[in-house]
């Protein structure tokens, strides 16, 4: 069975696993075609799977973002894919990539019947610990490196290799080494806004102020930060309503026209801290604060920091 299903959010992990699969299955000299369903149709991939290759005896077909396919309008193409996987060509290696599939969908069930399944759900801290085998590294060092890399496994790889090369003789890595050598990654402002929202939800005012000031490091105007926070609170309210209807992350992402399920998944972590009424109250407070800053000579930064301290 030369059909694999890889479930992971992380690009670096996925690429490493594909290289292992190619080597294991003996397809090192094969040609490779990639069909990303955010840009291509499944039909193109099926045509490739069904066509004999004149250039090489073996070929690798990679289908990315299978979760983006319409389960209704492209049902015939999915049925075609399932039929192929029942009787695959020995000259083809099929790799289907996706983020975590909803296990209750027919797509998930049918693929998992026919594919070798590889789930890559590794925590950044465990991954860092694994990278430092043979080195003396305390947990607080691992925690700081994870914070600096913000869960980016590609950056974790790079920084771990840098630290190991630097301390190759001593075999011991300290907090000071991380602070000296590792450049702290500035995340997506939406991710920082998420951290800001979480700190507010947990009433951790010190951390909320720190997150606000990190957002200012991007040279984002206070009103724009209010806009980002307002957008985060609004989507939290929408997600809370839709979760109460027992909708999956993927279904919610489609309804809210989000490009990926990731933001919905992260937002779910926040909604438990708030009632629907509290979210509506926060949106009203932010609206009032926005109006005050725009119509008076008040210090915008001071007003936002006061808002944080009074949540």
PASEBA-1860 file (N, C-alpha, C; in nm, 3 decimals):
! residues 311
1> XXXXXXXX> 0.086/-0.119/0.000/0.000/0.000/0.000/0.089/0.123/0.000 ~ 0.105/0.186/-0.118/0.192/0.302/-0.133/0.114/0.432/-0.120 ~ 0.021/0.439/-0.025/-0.058/0.559/-0.001/-0.043/0.600/0.145 ~ -0.006/0.725/0.167/0.016/0.776/0.302/-0.072/0.898/0.328 ~ -0.116/0.911/0.453/-0.187/1.030/0.498/-0.107/1.090/0.613 ~ -0.062/1.215/0.593/0.016/1.284/0.696/-0.069/1.397/0.753 ~ -0.093/1.393/0.884/-0.168/1.498/0.952/-0.074/1.578/1.042 ~ -0.055/1.704/1.009/0.028/1.791/1.093/0.007/1.936/1.053
9> XXXXXXXX> 0.028/2.027/1.149/0.022/2.171/1.123/0.158/2.224/1.078 ~ 0.264/2.146/1.101/0.399/2.200/1.084/0.465/2.158/0.953 ~ 0.507/2.255/0.875/0.566/2.231/0.743/0.698/2.154/0.755 ~ 0.783/2.194/0.850/0.915/2.130/0.862/0.902/1.982/0.897 ~ 0.814/1.949/0.991/0.792/1.810/1.028/0.745/1.729/0.907 ~ 0.653/1.789/0.835/0.594/1.721/0.719/0.700/1.688/0.615 ~ 0.784/1.786/0.586/0.887/1.765/0.484/0.986/1.657/0.527 ~ 1.023/1.656/0.654/1.114/1.552/0.703/1.051/1.414/0.690
17> XXXXXXXX> 0.923/1.405/0.723/0.855/1.275/0.719/0.843/1.225/0.576 ~ 0.816/1.315/0.481/0.806/1.275/0.341/0.940/1.220/0.291 ~ 1.049/1.284/0.330/1.182/1.233/0.291/1.204/1.091/0.343 ~ 1.161/1.067/0.468/1.174/0.932/0.525/1.091/0.832/0.447 ~ 0.968/0.870/0.411/0.879/0.780/0.337/0.939/0.746/0.200 ~ 0.990/0.848/0.132/1.048/0.828/-0.001/1.165/0.731/0.004 ~ 1.249/0.747/0.106/1.364/0.657/0.122/1.317/0.515/0.156 ~ 1.224/0.505/0.250/1.175/0.375/0.295/1.110/0.297/0.181
25> XXXXXXXX> 1.033/0.366/0.096/0.959/0.297/-0.011/1.042/0.280/-0.138 ~ 1.164/0.333/-0.140/1.251/0.313/-0.257/1.215/0.402/-0.375 ~ 1.176/0.528/-0.348/1.137/0.620/-0.455/1.235/0.738/-0.468 ~ 1.362/0.716/-0.430/1.459/0.825/-0.431/1.482/0.882/-0.570 ~ 1.472/0.798/-0.673/1.497/0.844/-0.810/1.369/0.878/-0.886 ~ 1.256/0.884/-0.814/1.128/0.908/-0.880/1.106/1.057/-0.907 ~ 1.021/1.087/-1.005/0.979/1.226/-1.029/0.870/1.261/-0.928 ~ 0.860/1.389/-0.894/0.763/1.433/-0.793/0.671/1.540/-0.850
33> XXXXXXXX> 0.541/1.523/-0.828/0.442/1.625/-0.864/0.362/1.661/-0.739 ~ 0.342/1.792/-0.718/0.269/1.839/-0.600/0.142/1.911/-0.645 ~ 0.030/1.873/-0.585/-0.099/1.934/-0.616/-0.159/1.992/-0.488 ~ -0.150/2.123/-0.474/-0.206/2.191/-0.357/-0.351/2.227/-0.390 ~ -0.445/2.173/-0.314/-0.586/2.193/-0.346/-0.636/2.334/-0.315 ~ -0.547/2.419/-0.262/-0.582/2.561/-0.252/-0.556/2.630/-0.386 ~ -0.479/2.562/-0.474/-0.444/2.622/-0.603/-0.482/2.532/-0.721 ~ -0.478/2.400/-0.702/-0.509/2.304/-0.809/-0.638/2.230/-0.777
41> XXXXXXXX> -0.683/2.151/-0.874/-0.800/2.066/-0.850/-0.754/1.923/-0.828 ~ -0.836/1.847/-0.759/-0.806/1.706/-0.737/-0.801/1.631/-0.869 ~ -0.875/1.679/-0.966/-0.879/1.614/-1.097/-0.740/1.604/-1.160 ~ -0.660/1.710/-1.143/-0.524/1.709/-1.199/-0.438/1.600/-1.134 ~ -0.452/1.585/-1.003/-0.377/1.481/-0.932/-0.422/1.342/-0.975 ~ -0.553/1.324/-0.993/-0.606/1.193/-1.034/-0.556/1.157/-1.173 ~ -0.552/1.255/-1.261/-0.502/1.230/-1.397/-0.357/1.184/-1.393 ~ -0.278/1.247/-1.305/-0.138/1.209/-1.290/-0.126/1.066/-1.237
49> XXXXXXXX> -0.208/1.031/-1.138/-0.204/0.896/-1.080/-0.243/0.790/-1.182 ~ -0.334/0.826/-1.272/-0.385/0.728/-1.369/-0.300/0.717/-1.494 ~ -0.202/0.810/-1.508/-0.122/0.816/-1.631/0.013/0.750/-1.612 ~ 0.052/0.669/-1.707/0.184/0.604/-1.703/0.292/0.709/-1.730 ~ 0.398/0.706/-1.653/0.507/0.802/-1.670/0.607/0.753/-1.774 ~ 0.632/0.838/-1.875/0.729/0.803/-1.980/0.871/0.844/-1.941 ~ 0.882/0.937/-1.843/1.014/0.990/-1.808/1.086/0.906/-1.703 ~ 1.009/0.838/-1.620/1.070/0.756/-1.516/0.976/0.642/-1.482
57> XXXXXXXX> 1.032/0.534/-1.431/0.948/0.418/-1.400/0.864/0.442/-1.276 ~ 0.909/0.531/-1.186/0.836/0.559/-1.064/0.807/0.708/-1.050 ~ 0.697/0.739/-0.982/0.666/0.880/-0.957/0.598/0.898/-0.822 ~ 0.617/1.016/-0.767/0.558/1.053/-0.638/0.453/1.160/-0.664 ~ 0.333/1.139/-0.613/0.225/1.237/-0.626/0.188/1.283/-0.485 ~ 0.202/1.413/-0.460/0.170/1.470/-0.330/0.046/1.558/-0.343 ~ -0.054/1.529/-0.263/-0.177/1.610/-0.261/-0.180/1.685/-0.128 ~ -0.177/1.818/-0.137/-0.176/1.901/-0.016/-0.314/1.960/0.012
65> XXXXXXXX> -0.341/1.981/0.140/-0.464/2.048/0.184/-0.590/1.976/0.138 ~ -0.592/1.844/0.154/-0.708/1.765/0.113/-0.833/1.810/0.188 ~ -0.816/1.869/0.308/-0.932/1.912/0.387/-1.007/2.028/0.323 ~ -0.944/2.093/0.221/-1.008/2.206/0.154/-1.111/2.163/0.050 ~ -1.114/2.035/0.016/-1.201/1.989/-0.091/-1.347/1.995/-0.049 ~ -1.434/2.025/-0.144/-1.577/2.026/-0.116/-1.629/1.882/-0.117 ~ -1.685/1.840/-0.005/-1.729/1.700/0.008/-1.853/1.672/-0.075 ~ -1.924/1.778/-0.117/-2.046/1.758/-0.195/-2.018/1.773/-0.345
73> XXXXXXXX> -1.965/1.888/-0.388/-1.949/1.913/-0.531/-1.839/1.826/-0.594 ~ -1.746/1.776/-0.514/-1.637/1.695/-0.570/-1.643/1.550/-0.521 ~ -1.763/1.507/-0.486/-1.780/1.370/-0.437/-1.734/1.267/-0.540 ~ -1.764/1.291/-0.669/-1.724/1.194/-0.773/-1.572/1.182/-0.782 ~ -1.501/1.294/-0.763/-1.354/1.290/-0.769/-1.298/1.218/-0.647 ~ -1.360/1.240/-0.531/-1.317/1.167/-0.412/-1.340/1.018/-0.427 ~ -1.453/0.981/-0.485/-1.481/0.839/-0.510/-1.376/0.779/-0.604 ~ -1.334/0.859/-0.703/-1.229/0.817/-0.796/-1.098/0.793/-0.719
81> XXXXXXXX> -1.066/0.885/-0.627/-0.944/0.871/-0.546/-0.952/0.744/-0.460 ~ -1.067/0.720/-0.398/-1.082/0.601/-0.314/-1.064/0.474/-0.398 ~ -1.120/0.474/-0.520/-1.106/0.357/-0.608/-0.960/0.334/-0.644 ~ -0.888/0.445/-0.672/-0.746/0.431/-0.704/-0.672/0.366/-0.587 ~ -0.701/0.411/-0.465/-0.629/0.359/-0.349/-0.665/0.214/-0.317 ~ -0.778/0.166/-0.368/-0.811/0.024/-0.354/-0.718/-0.062/-0.439 ~ -0.678/-0.007/-0.555/-0.590/-0.082/-0.648/-0.480/0.011/-0.699 ~ -0.389/0.055/-0.611/-0.287/0.152/-0.651/-0.180/0.091/-0.741
89> XXXXXXXX> -0.117/0.177/-0.820/-0.004/0.134/-0.901/0.120/0.120/-0.814 ~ 0.192/0.011/-0.834/0.315/-0.011/-0.757/0.423/0.090/-0.794 ~ 0.405/0.157/-0.911/0.503/0.256/-0.955/0.474/0.396/-0.901 ~ 0.364/0.410/-0.828/0.327/0.541/-0.773/0.340/0.541/-0.621 ~ 0.389/0.652/-0.567/0.386/0.675/-0.423/0.294/0.795/-0.402 ~ 0.182/0.774/-0.333/0.085/0.880/-0.309/0.097/0.927/-0.164 ~ 0.117/1.058/-0.147/0.122/1.118/-0.013/0.016/1.226/-0.006 ~ -0.078/1.211/0.088/-0.183/1.310/0.108/-0.152/1.386/0.237
97> XXXXXXXX> -0.145/1.518/0.226/-0.109/1.601/0.342/-0.229/1.683/0.387 ~ -0.242/1.700/0.517/-0.350/1.784/0.569/-0.318/1.825/0.711 ~ -0.392/1.923/0.758/-0.392/1.951/0.900/-0.480/1.845/0.964 ~ -0.503/1.853/1.093/-0.581/1.750/1.161/-0.721/1.741/1.102 ~ -0.758/1.621/1.051/-0.891/1.601/0.994/-0.993/1.580/1.105 ~ -1.115/1.624/1.078/-1.226/1.594/1.168/-1.257/1.446/1.155 ~ -1.235/1.370/1.261/-1.248/1.224/1.256/-1.388/1.176/1.225 ~ -1.487/1.265/1.240/-1.626/1.223/1.217/-1.668/1.233/1.070
105> XXXXXXXX> -1.586/1.298/0.986/-1.625/1.316/0.846/-1.599/1.189/0.765 ~ -1.676/1.176/0.658/-1.658/1.062/0.568/-1.519/1.065/0.504 ~ -1.470/1.186/0.473/-1.337/1.200/0.413/-1.231/1.137/0.503 ~ -1.234/1.170/0.630/-1.137/1.115/0.725/-1.148/0.962/0.733 ~ -1.270/0.913/0.744/-1.290/0.769/0.758/-1.242/0.692/0.635 ~ -1.275/0.743/0.516/-1.237/0.673/0.392/-1.086/0.675/0.370 ~ -1.023/0.790/0.396/-0.878/0.798/0.377/-0.805/0.707/0.475 ~ -0.850/0.704/0.599/-0.781/0.626/0.701/-0.800/0.475/0.681
113> XXXXXXXX> -0.900/0.437/0.605/-0.917/0.296/0.570/-0.812/0.252/0.469 ~ -0.769/0.347/0.384/-0.690/0.311/0.267/-0.544/0.358/0.273 ~ -0.510/0.435/0.374/-0.375/0.492/0.381/-0.300/0.446/0.506 ~ -0.168/0.450/0.495/-0.084/0.442/0.615/-0.089/0.580/0.679 ~ -0.125/0.585/0.806/-0.150/0.714/0.873/-0.029/0.756/0.955 ~ 0.011/0.882/0.935/0.121/0.939/1.014/0.070/1.067/1.078 ~ 0.053/1.066/1.209/0.010/1.185/1.282/0.131/1.246/1.352 ~ 0.160/1.369/1.318/0.277/1.437/1.373/0.230/1.550/1.464
121> XXXXXXXX> 0.201/1.515/1.587/0.153/1.614/1.683/0.250/1.619/1.801 ~ 0.363/1.685/1.779/0.469/1.689/1.879/0.473/1.829/1.941 ~ 0.480/1.837/2.073/0.488/1.968/2.136/0.627/2.028/2.113 ~ 0.635/2.160/2.096/0.766/2.225/2.074/0.866/2.194/2.185 ~ 0.820/2.192/2.311/0.912/2.168/2.423/0.969/2.026/2.419 ~ 0.885/1.928/2.386/0.935/1.791/2.375/1.034/1.778/2.259 ~ 1.005/1.851/2.151/1.094/1.848/2.034/1.230/1.909/2.070 ~ 1.229/2.021/2.143/1.355/2.085/2.185/1.435/1.989/2.273
129> XXXXXXXX> 1.366/1.926/2.367/1.432/1.831/2.457/1.498/1.719/2.378 ~ 1.430/1.671/2.275/1.484/1.563/2.191/1.608/1.610/2.116 ~ 1.607/1.736/2.070/1.720/1.791/1.995/1.847/1.801/2.081 ~ 1.828/1.816/2.212/1.942/1.836/2.302/1.985/1.709/2.375 ~ 1.954/1.594/2.317/2.001/1.468/2.376/2.153/1.470/2.384 ~ 2.207/1.432/2.501/2.352/1.433/2.519/2.403/1.564/2.575 ~ 2.314/1.663/2.590/2.351/1.793/2.646/2.282/1.812/2.781 ~ 2.346/1.889/2.868/2.287/1.925/2.997/2.204/2.051/2.976
137> XXXXXXXX> 2.070/2.035/2.974/1.981/2.147/2.949/1.866/2.142/3.049 ~ 1.851/2.248/3.129/1.743/2.252/3.228/1.610/2.287/3.162 ~ 1.501/2.258/3.233/1.368/2.284/3.178/1.344/2.432/3.154 ~ 1.398/2.520/3.240/1.374/2.663/3.219/1.442/2.712/3.091 ~ 1.552/2.647/3.051/1.618/2.681/2.924/1.528/2.640/2.808 ~ 1.472/2.520/2.816/1.381/2.471/2.712/1.260/2.563/2.701 ~ 1.206/2.606/2.815/1.089/2.694/2.815/1.119/2.827/2.748 ~ 1.237/2.883/2.777/1.274/3.013/2.719/1.296/3.000/2.568
145> XXXXXXXX> 1.362/2.893/2.526/1.385/2.873/2.383/1.253/2.856/2.308 ~ 1.159/2.785/2.369/1.026/2.769/2.309/0.958/2.905/2.297 ~ 0.970/2.986/2.401/0.909/3.121/2.399/0.971/3.206/2.288 ~ 1.103/3.199/2.273/1.172/3.278/2.172/1.137/3.234/2.029 ~ 1.113/3.103/2.012/1.088/3.049/1.877/0.939/3.047/1.843 ~ 0.852/3.066/1.943/0.708/3.073/1.923/0.651/2.952/1.849 ~ 0.702/2.833/1.885/0.646/2.711/1.827/0.682/2.687/1.681 ~ 0.773/2.767/1.625/0.816/2.751/1.485/0.925/2.645/1.481
153> XXXXXXXX> 0.890/2.524/1.430/0.984/2.412/1.435/1.107/2.435/1.346 ~ 1.090/2.506/1.237/1.205/2.536/1.151/1.304/2.624/1.227 ~ 1.252/2.726/1.297/1.341/2.813/1.376/1.400/2.735/1.493 ~ 1.322/2.646/1.555/1.374/2.564/1.665/1.493/2.482/1.617 ~ 1.480/2.419/1.500/1.591/2.342/1.442/1.715/2.428/1.429 ~ 1.698/2.546/1.369/1.812/2.635/1.343/1.878/2.678/1.474 ~ 1.797/2.718/1.572/1.853/2.769/1.697/1.916/2.658/1.781 ~ 1.856/2.538/1.780/1.915/2.426/1.853/2.052/2.390/1.795
161> XXXXXXXX> 2.061/2.388/1.662/2.189/2.356/1.597/2.294/2.462/1.630 ~ 2.251/2.589/1.631/2.343/2.698/1.665/2.396/2.682/1.808 ~ 2.305/2.654/1.902/2.345/2.638/2.042/2.434/2.516/2.062 ~ 2.403/2.406/1.994/2.484/2.284/2.007/2.624/2.305/1.951 ~ 2.634/2.376/1.840/2.766/2.404/1.783/2.847/2.495/1.875 ~ 2.778/2.593/1.936/2.845/2.690/2.023/2.895/2.623/2.152 ~ 2.819/2.529/2.206/2.854/2.463/2.333/2.893/2.316/2.312 ~ 2.950/2.288/2.197/2.984/2.150/2.161/3.081/2.087/2.262
169> XXXXXXXX> 3.176/2.165/2.310/3.276/2.112/2.402/3.218/2.093/2.543 ~ 3.146/2.193/2.590/3.095/2.188/2.728/2.976/2.094/2.743 ~ 2.895/2.082/2.637/2.773/1.999/2.641/2.674/2.049/2.747 ~ 2.678/2.181/2.774/2.582/2.239/2.868/2.532/2.372/2.813 ~ 2.399/2.389/2.810/2.339/2.510/2.756/2.260/2.579/2.866 ~ 2.282/2.709/2.880/2.223/2.785/2.990/2.124/2.890/2.938 ~ 2.053/2.948/3.033/1.962/3.060/3.002/2.039/3.173/2.933 ~ 2.159/3.202/2.985/2.241/3.311/2.929/2.277/3.283/2.784
177> XXXXXXXX> 2.305/3.155/2.750/2.337/3.120/2.611/2.219/3.152/2.519 ~ 2.099/3.116/2.564/1.980/3.143/2.482/1.961/3.293/2.464 ~ 1.973/3.370/2.572/1.955/3.514/2.563/2.060/3.580/2.474 ~ 2.182/3.524/2.477/2.293/3.583/2.399/2.284/3.546/2.251 ~ 2.245/3.422/2.220/2.257/3.372/2.083/2.126/3.368/2.004 ~ 2.014/3.354/2.073/1.887/3.331/2.001/1.814/3.462/1.982 ~ 1.781/3.490/1.857/1.703/3.611/1.827/1.555/3.579/1.849 ~ 1.491/3.657/1.936/1.351/3.631/1.967/1.264/3.663/1.847
185> XXXXXXXX> 1.184/3.565/1.809/1.099/3.580/1.691/0.982/3.671/1.724 ~ 0.960/3.770/1.635/0.838/3.850/1.644/0.729/3.778/1.567 ~ 0.622/3.748/1.634/0.517/3.669/1.571/0.424/3.752/1.486 ~ 0.329/3.684/1.424/0.221/3.749/1.353/0.146/3.837/1.453 ~ 0.114/3.962/1.418/0.040/4.047/1.513/-0.089/3.982/1.562 ~ -0.151/3.899/1.477/-0.274/3.832/1.521/-0.244/3.733/1.633 ~ -0.124/3.667/1.625/-0.086/3.575/1.733/-0.058/3.651/1.861 ~ 0.008/3.768/1.848/0.032/3.850/1.966/-0.099/3.902/2.024
193> XXXXXXXX> -0.194/3.934/1.935/-0.325/3.977/1.982/-0.394/3.865/2.057 ~ -0.374/3.742/2.008/-0.430/3.626/2.079/-0.371/3.616/2.219 ~ -0.238/3.632/2.230/-0.173/3.627/2.361/-0.225/3.739/2.451 ~ -0.243/3.857/2.391/-0.298/3.972/2.462/-0.437/3.937/2.516 ~ -0.522/3.879/2.430/-0.659/3.843/2.469/-0.657/3.738/2.579 ~ -0.567/3.641/2.567/-0.561/3.535/2.669/-0.519/3.593/2.805 ~ -0.422/3.683/2.802/-0.377/3.744/2.927/-0.490/3.824/2.992 ~ -0.567/3.895/2.909/-0.681/3.969/2.962/-0.782/3.872/3.021
201> XXXXXXXX> -0.807/3.760/2.949/-0.905/3.662/2.995/-0.864/3.602/3.129 ~ -0.734/3.580/3.147/-0.684/3.520/3.271/-0.660/3.625/3.380 ~ -0.694/3.752/3.349/-0.674/3.863/3.442/-0.528/3.877/3.482 ~ -0.438/3.836/3.389/-0.295/3.852/3.412/-0.254/3.987/3.354 ~ -0.271/4.093/3.434/-0.256/4.228/3.383/-0.111/4.260/3.344 ~ -0.017/4.205/3.421/0.125/4.226/3.390/0.159/4.170/3.251 ~ 0.112/4.047/3.225/0.141/3.984/3.096/0.066/4.055/2.983 ~ -0.056/4.102/3.013/-0.134/4.173/2.912/-0.064/4.303/2.872
209> XXXXXXXX> -0.010/4.375/2.971/0.065/4.497/2.941/0.189/4.466/2.857 ~ 0.257/4.355/2.891/0.376/4.315/2.816/0.338/4.284/2.671 ~ 0.228/4.212/2.650/0.184/4.179/2.514/0.147/4.305/2.437 ~ 0.082/4.400/2.505/0.047/4.526/2.440/0.173/4.600/2.394 ~ 0.274/4.602/2.481/0.398/4.673/2.447/0.475/4.601/2.336 ~ 0.463/4.467/2.331/0.524/4.393/2.219/0.456/4.430/2.088 ~ 0.324/4.446/2.091/0.254/4.491/1.971/0.302/4.629/1.928 ~ 0.329/4.715/2.026/0.380/4.849/1.994/0.517/4.841/1.928
217> XXXXXXXX> 0.595/4.734/1.957/0.727/4.717/1.895/0.716/4.703/1.743 ~ 0.599/4.667/1.695/0.577/4.658/1.551/0.548/4.796/1.491 ~ 0.551/4.899/1.575/0.516/5.035/1.534/0.372/5.043/1.485 ~ 0.286/4.963/1.549/0.143/4.968/1.518/0.080/5.077/1.604 ~ -0.001/5.162/1.543/-0.067/5.269/1.616/-0.166/5.212/1.717 ~ -0.185/5.280/1.831/-0.278/5.231/1.933/-0.417/5.201/1.879 ~ -0.468/5.284/1.789/-0.601/5.259/1.734/-0.603/5.130/1.651 ~ -0.493/5.102/1.583/-0.486/4.978/1.506/-0.483/4.857/1.599
225> XXXXXXXX> -0.413/4.872/1.714/-0.410/4.763/1.812/-0.551/4.741/1.868 ~ -0.623/4.850/1.894/-0.762/4.837/1.938/-0.844/4.762/1.833 ~ -0.817/4.792/1.706/-0.889/4.724/1.597/-0.859/4.575/1.594 ~ -0.730/4.540/1.613/-0.692/4.398/1.617/-0.759/4.327/1.735 ~ -0.759/4.394/1.851/-0.821/4.334/1.969/-0.972/4.320/1.949 ~ -1.032/4.423/1.891/-1.176/4.417/1.864/-1.211/4.303/1.770 ~ -1.125/4.283/1.667/-1.146/4.172/1.574/-1.137/4.038/1.645 ~ -1.039/4.026/1.739/-1.022/3.902/1.813/-1.144/3.875/1.903
233> XXXXXXXX> -1.192/3.978/1.972/-1.309/3.962/2.060/-1.432/3.925/1.977 ~ -1.445/3.987/1.860/-1.561/3.959/1.774/-1.561/3.815/1.727 ~ -1.444/3.765/1.683/-1.440/3.626/1.637/-1.460/3.529/1.753 ~ -1.415/3.569/1.873/-1.441/3.485/1.991/-1.591/3.472/2.015 ~ -1.662/3.583/2.001/-1.807/3.581/2.020/-1.874/3.492/1.915 ~ -1.831/3.507/1.789/-1.890/3.426/1.681/-1.861/3.278/1.702 ~ -1.734/3.246/1.738/-1.696/3.106/1.759/-1.774/3.046/1.876 ~ -1.793/3.125/1.981/-1.867/3.075/2.099/-2.010/3.037/2.059
241> XXXXXXXX> -2.073/3.121/1.978/-2.209/3.090/1.933/-2.213/2.963/1.847 ~ -2.115/2.950/1.758/-2.114/2.836/1.665/-2.072/2.706/1.734 ~ -1.982/2.715/1.832/-1.945/2.597/1.910/-2.067/2.542/1.983 ~ -2.153/2.634/2.028/-2.275/2.592/2.097/-2.370/2.518/2.004 ~ -2.346/2.529/1.873/-2.425/2.453/1.774/-2.355/2.322/1.737 ~ -2.249/2.289/1.812/-2.172/2.165/1.789/-2.106/2.161/1.651 ~ -2.060/2.276/1.602/-1.990/2.280/1.473/-1.842/2.254/1.494 ~ -1.778/2.188/1.397/-1.634/2.160/1.404/-1.554/2.285/1.368
249> XXXXXXXX> -1.422/2.283/1.397/-1.335/2.395/1.362/-1.341/2.423/1.212 ~ -1.339/2.317/1.132/-1.338/2.333/0.986/-1.469/2.396/0.938 ~ -1.579/2.352/0.994/-1.710/2.408/0.956/-1.718/2.555/0.996 ~ -1.667/2.587/1.114/-1.669/2.727/1.161/-1.579/2.813/1.072 ~ -1.460/2.760/1.038/-1.367/2.836/0.951/-1.432/2.866/0.817 ~ -1.502/2.768/0.760/-1.570/2.790/0.632/-1.679/2.896/0.645 ~ -1.757/2.888/0.753/-1.867/2.984/0.772/-1.814/3.126/0.790 ~ -1.702/3.139/0.863/-1.646/3.272/0.890/-1.545/3.315/0.784
257> XXXXXXXX> -1.529/3.229/0.680/-1.440/3.258/0.567/-1.296/3.279/0.612 ~ -1.253/3.198/0.709/-1.113/3.195/0.751/-1.037/3.101/0.658 ~ -0.914/3.135/0.623/-0.837/3.053/0.528/-0.793/2.921/0.588 ~ -0.775/2.918/0.720/-0.733/2.793/0.784/-0.810/2.774/0.913 ~ -0.808/2.648/0.962/-0.876/2.616/1.088/-0.795/2.662/1.209 ~ -0.669/2.704/1.187/-0.579/2.731/1.299/-0.634/2.839/1.391 ~ -0.681/2.951/1.332/-0.729/3.061/1.416/-0.852/3.017/1.497 ~ -0.936/2.933/1.437/-1.055/2.884/1.508/-1.012/2.795/1.625
265> XXXXXXXX> -0.915/2.707/1.596/-0.865/2.617/1.701/-0.809/2.697/1.818 ~ -0.730/2.802/1.788/-0.672/2.882/1.895/-0.779/2.963/1.969 ~ -0.880/3.010/1.896/-0.986/3.088/1.958/-1.066/3.004/2.056 ~ -1.083/2.876/2.025/-1.154/2.786/2.118/-1.088/2.786/2.256 ~ -0.955/2.806/2.258/-0.884/2.806/2.387/-0.926/2.924/2.474 ~ -0.977/3.031/2.411/-1.010/3.152/2.485/-1.155/3.159/2.530 ~ -1.245/3.098/2.454/-1.388/3.126/2.479/-1.436/3.071/2.613 ~ -1.363/2.973/2.667/-1.405/2.918/2.797/-1.393/3.022/2.908
273> XXXXXXXX> -1.310/3.127/2.887/-1.288/3.227/2.991/-1.403/3.330/2.998 ~ -1.487/3.334/2.894/-1.587/3.440/2.884/-1.728/3.384/2.864 ~ -1.826/3.457/2.916/-1.965/3.432/2.879/-1.995/3.516/2.754 ~ -2.106/3.487/2.688/-2.144/3.567/2.571/-2.164/3.713/2.612 ~ -2.225/3.735/2.730/-2.250/3.872/2.776/-2.119/3.947/2.800 ~ -2.020/3.880/2.858/-1.891/3.945/2.883/-1.823/3.985/2.752 ~ -1.835/3.902/2.650/-1.776/3.935/2.519/-1.847/4.055/2.458 ~ -1.979/4.060/2.469/-2.054/4.175/2.418/-2.016/4.302/2.494
281> XXXXXXXX> -2.000/4.291/2.626/-1.960/4.406/2.707/-1.821/4.457/2.666 ~ -1.729/4.362/2.641/-1.594/4.401/2.599/-1.597/4.474/2.465 ~ -1.678/4.424/2.371/-1.688/4.491/2.240/-1.742/4.633/2.258 ~ -1.839/4.652/2.349/-1.894/4.784/2.375/-1.789/4.876/2.438 ~ -1.713/4.822/2.534/-1.607/4.902/2.597/-1.502/4.946/2.495 ~ -1.464/4.853/2.408/-1.363/4.886/2.306/-1.417/4.991/2.209 ~ -1.545/4.981/2.174/-1.606/5.080/2.086/-1.605/5.219/2.150 ~ -1.638/5.224/2.280/-1.638/5.352/2.352/-1.497/5.410/2.362
289> XXXXXXXX> -1.400/5.321/2.386/-1.261/5.365/2.397/-1.211/5.418/2.263 ~ -1.246/5.350/2.156/-1.208/5.392/2.021/-1.264/5.532/1.993 ~ -1.390/5.554/2.028/-1.455/5.684/2.005/-1.386/5.794/2.086 ~ -1.355/5.764/2.213/-1.291/5.863/2.301/-1.155/5.906/2.246 ~ -1.075/5.806/2.200/-0.941/5.837/2.149/-0.951/5.922/2.022 ~ -1.050/5.894/1.938/-1.063/5.965/1.810/-1.119/6.107/1.826 ~ -1.192/6.131/1.934/-1.263/6.260/1.945/-1.210/6.351/2.054 ~ -1.106/6.306/2.128/-1.048/6.391/2.233/-0.896/6.393/2.219
297> XXXXXXXX> -0.833/6.474/2.302/-0.687/6.484/2.300/-0.622/6.389/2.400 ~ -0.694/6.288/2.442/-0.644/6.195/2.542/-0.523/6.118/2.492 ~ -0.437/6.073/2.580/-0.321/5.991/2.547/-0.369/5.848/2.519 ~ -0.360/5.807/2.393/-0.415/5.677/2.352/-0.349/5.562/2.427 ~ -0.216/5.567/2.442/-0.146/5.458/2.511/-0.190/5.448/2.657 ~ -0.201/5.562/2.722/-0.243/5.562/2.863/-0.385/5.508/2.877 ~ -0.473/5.544/2.783/-0.612/5.497/2.789/-0.619/5.345/2.772 ~ -0.540/5.292/2.678/-0.542/5.147/2.655/-0.483/5.073/2.775
305> XXXXXXX> -0.376/5.127/2.832/-0.317/5.061/2.949/-0.411/5.067/3.068 ~ -0.486/5.175/3.082/-0.587/5.183/3.188/-0.699/5.081/3.165 ~ -0.736/5.065/3.038/-0.837/4.965/3.002/-0.791/4.826/3.046 ~ -0.663/4.795/3.019/-0.607/4.664/3.056/-0.611/4.647/3.207 ~ -0.572/4.750/3.279/-0.563/4.740/3.425/-0.701/4.731/3.491 ~ -0.805/4.774/3.419/-0.940/4.774/3.478/-1.028/4.661/3.427 ~ -0.976/4.572/3.343/-1.056/4.459/3.294/-1.088/4.368/3.412
END
